[in-house]
Amino acid sequence: MVKKIIDPFLIHGICKDEAEALKMLAKDYVQRQVGRYRERVEHFRSFYQISVEEFAEQVAALCQGFETIPALGHLSKQQQVLQAEDDLEEWQAAEQFLARWQAVEAELRNASTA
């Protein structure tokens, strides 16, 4: 199966060997994943103008009825809670996946220089 994926890169002279093809494909995929999750994280940081940790504190305060979230001020209190909880879950997941993909990216970079 892997050979069928890599062979076109060798046949058409794009890569000199299987190792180069695998490195190229892995690097490309990892870079796209890093970009995808970085974009998501930046969306939330820009929208809420705070860090995910600060947002988690705001969401906790919102759920306890102590605070509202300025960026969600156009929504009712109940809608704010629902939207904030959804965004927090997605934002935290994006932060975690970004860190994981960045770790993979660093390991691939180190492997190619070793």
C-alpha positions in Angstrom: 0.0 0.0 0.0 2.7 2.5 1.0 4.6 1.6 -2.2 1.6 2.5 -4.4 1.5 5.9 -2.7 5.3 6.6 -3.0 6.0 5.0 -6.4 4.5 7.9 -8.5 7.0 10.3 -6.8 9.9 8.1 -7.8 8.6 7.2 -11.3 8.2 10.8 -12.2 11.5 11.9 -10.7 10.1 14.1 -8.0 12.0 12.2 -5.3 15.2 10.2 -5.5 14.1 7.5 -3.1 11.3 6.3 -0.8 12.8 8.0 2.2 12.8 11.4 0.5 9.2 10.9 -0.6 8.1 9.9 2.9 9.8 12.9 4.4 8.3 15.2 1.8 4.8 13.9 2.3 5.1 13.9 6.1 6.5 17.4 6.2 3.7 18.7 3.9 1.0 17.0 5.9 2.3 18.2 9.3 2.7 21.8 8.1 -0.9 21.8 6.9 -2.1 20.5 10.3 0.0 23.0 12.2 -1.5 25.8 9.9 -5.0 24.5 10.4 -4.9 24.5 14.2 -2.9 27.7 14.4 -5.6 29.4 12.3 -8.3 28.1 14.7 -6.4 29.2 17.8 -5.7 32.6 16.2 -9.4 33.0 15.4 -10.4 32.5 19.0 -7.6 34.7 20.3 -8.6 37.5 17.9 -12.3 37.2 18.5 -12.1 37.1 22.3 -8.9 39.2 22.7 -7.6 37.0 25.5 -5.8 33.8 26.1 -7.6 30.4 26.3 -6.8 30.3 30.1 -8.4 33.7 30.6 -11.4 32.7 28.5 -11.8 29.5 30.6 -12.0 31.8 33.7 -14.5 34.0 32.0 -16.7 31.1 31.0 -16.6 29.7 34.6 -17.7 33.1 35.9 -20.4 33.4 33.2 -21.8 30.0 34.2 -21.9 31.1 37.8 -23.8 34.2 36.8 -20.9 36.6 37.8 -19.9 37.9 34.5 -20.8 38.3 30.8 -18.4 37.9 27.9 -18.0 41.2 25.9 -17.5 39.5 22.5 -20.8 37.7 23.1 -22.7 40.7 24.4 -25.2 40.5 21.5 -26.5 37.2 22.7 -28.9 36.4 25.6 -27.3 35.1 28.8 -28.3 31.5 28.0 -27.0 31.8 24.4 -23.8 33.3 25.8 -23.3 30.3 28.0 -23.9 27.8 25.2 -21.7 29.6 22.7 -18.9 30.2 25.3 -18.9 26.5 26.4 -18.8 25.4 22.8 -16.0 27.8 21.9 -14.0 26.9 25.0 -14.1 23.2 24.2 -13.1 23.8 20.5 -10.4 26.3 21.5 -8.9 24.0 24.1 -8.9 21.1 21.6 -7.3 23.3 19.0 -4.6 24.4 21.4 -3.9 20.8 22.3 -3.7 19.6 18.7 -1.6 22.6 17.7 1.0 21.7 20.4 1.0 18.0 19.4 1.5 18.8 15.7 4.2 21.4 16.5 6.0 18.7 18.5 5.8 16.3 15.5 7.0 19.1 13.3 10.0 19.7 15.6 10.8 16.0 15.7 10.7 15.7 11.9 12.9 18.7 11.6 15.4 17.2 14.1 15.3 13.8 12.3 16.1 15.4 9.0 19.2 17.2 10.4 20.4 14.1 12.3 
